Amino acid sequence: MEASRAEGGGYLDTSRLSPGEYLGMAAAVVLFLSLWLPWFTTSEDNRFSRLGGASGGDGVNAWHVFNTLDILLTLAATAPFILSWIIARGHKLTWKPGEVTMIVGITAFVLILCNGIILGRPGDTVDIGLGIGYFVGLIASAGMLVAGYLRQAVYGDPRKPPGVI
């Protein structure tokens, strides 16, 4: 018998996946797709408002603005899929399922928040606004955070303190 089928079930047993994994994968897809939406906009009235080759009220997506953050967010979007793969294959984990997705969601949320609100807008011009893609990415990373929390807190096995039967 093959090693992949020794524990019962097929190669991938999707019945092991909880709603937390599905929510995490959906949030990751939305985060990845948000990279093509306009993250930042230029001013229509100010001719000095330029960013990533756009001006006159045009918007630019994350691929045109960032050098590294877009790649980091793409890698962050893979975390829920990797967790789902591990769960569906039935591999043993040394951590609670969902913890890595939650940490990646928190990290992506903070990186997006820093690169637009806390540390300012990219570029060295004036009148740069936030576009819809920025907010969609922020919400999607928060969705990954919630999905990881949901998986590890609600659908995990509760641990008992020592000495409790």
N, C-alpha and C positions, 0 to 999 in steps of 0.2 A: 504494500500500500504506500502511496506517496506520502511524504512528510507533511505536505500542505493539507491533506485531507484526513490526517490521522486523528485529529481532535473532533471530527464530525463536521458536517457542513462542507461547503465548497471552498474555492480559493478565496473568495471574498464573501463574508456573511454579513450582509447589510442589516440584518435584524439586530445586530449588536449595537448599531448606531442609535444614539438618543436624539431627541429634538435639539439638544445643545450642539451636536455636530452639524446637523442640517442648518441651524441658524448661523453657525460659524462659517460654513461654506458659502451660504447666501451672502453674508456680510462681506466675505473676502472677494466674491465676484463683484459686488457693488463697489468695493474699494478699488479693485483693479480697473473697472470700467470708468470710475470717476477720474482717472488719470488722463482721459481724453476729453473730458468736459473742461470748459474754461474755468481755471482756478483764480486767475487775476484779470482785472479789466483796466483799461486805460481810460483817461478822461476824454470826452468829446470836445470839451471847451479849451483845454490846455494843450497847446501844441508841443510842449516839452514832456508830456506824459508818454513815455515810450518804454516798452518792456518786451523782450524776446522778439523784436522785429514788428511788434504790433503798436499801433497808435490810433488816435481818432475814435476812441470808444470801442475798439476791438478787444477781444479777450484772448488770453493765451492759456494753453493747458499745461499740465505739470511736466510733460516731456520737453516742452520748449523753455521752461523756466529753470528747472532744477538740474543739477549735474549728478547728484548722488541720491537725493531723497526719493526720486521716482523709482530708482532701482531698489532702494530699501523697502519702499511700500509694496513693490511687486513681490519681493521676497517675503514680506509680512503676510501677503495674501495667500501664500502657499502653506502657511502653518496649519490652518484648519483642515486642509486637504491631507496633509501628512498625518495629522492626528487621526482623521477618519480612516485612512489607510491602515494605520497601526491597529486601531480598534477593530476594524472589519476583518483583519487578518488574524486577530486573536493573540497578538504578541503580548508578552508581559511587559509592564512598564515599571520603572523605578520611581516614577512620580505619579501624582493623581492625574487622571485624564482631564484635560481642560486647563491645567495650570499654565502650560506653555502658550496655548492660544490666548489665555487671559493676559499673560505678560506681554506677548507680542501686540495685542490690542491696545494695552496701556501705552506701550512704547510708541506705536504708530500714532495714537491720539496725541501724545505729548509732542512728537516731532512735527505733526501737522499744526498743532496749536502754536508751537514756537516759530514756525516758518510762515507766519502770516499775521499773528496777533501779538504774541509776547515780544519777539525779537524784531518785529517790523516786517514790512513787505519786501520782497526781493527787488533787486535793481537799485539804481542810484538816481531815479527820477522822481517826479512829484505826481500826486493824484492817482495813485494806483489803488484800485478797489478790489474787494474780494468777489470772486465769481461763484457760480452755483457749484462747480466742481469741488471747490474748497470745502463747502459745507457738507456736500454729499460724502466726501472722503472722511471728514470729521465724524459724521454720524455713522458711517460704515465701520470705522475703527472702534467707535464706542460699541457698535453691535458685536464686533469680535470680542471685545472685553466682556460684554454681558453673556455671550455664548460660552466663553471659557468658564466664567463664574457659574453659569447654569449647569454646565457639564460636571464640573468638579464638586460643586456644593450640593446640588439637588439630586443628580443621578449617580453620584459616587456612593461607595459603601461607607457608611458612617463608622468611624473608629470609636471604640470604647476605651475609656481610661483604664490603666492597669488595675487589676484586682476586681474588676466588674465581670460578672458571668453573663 
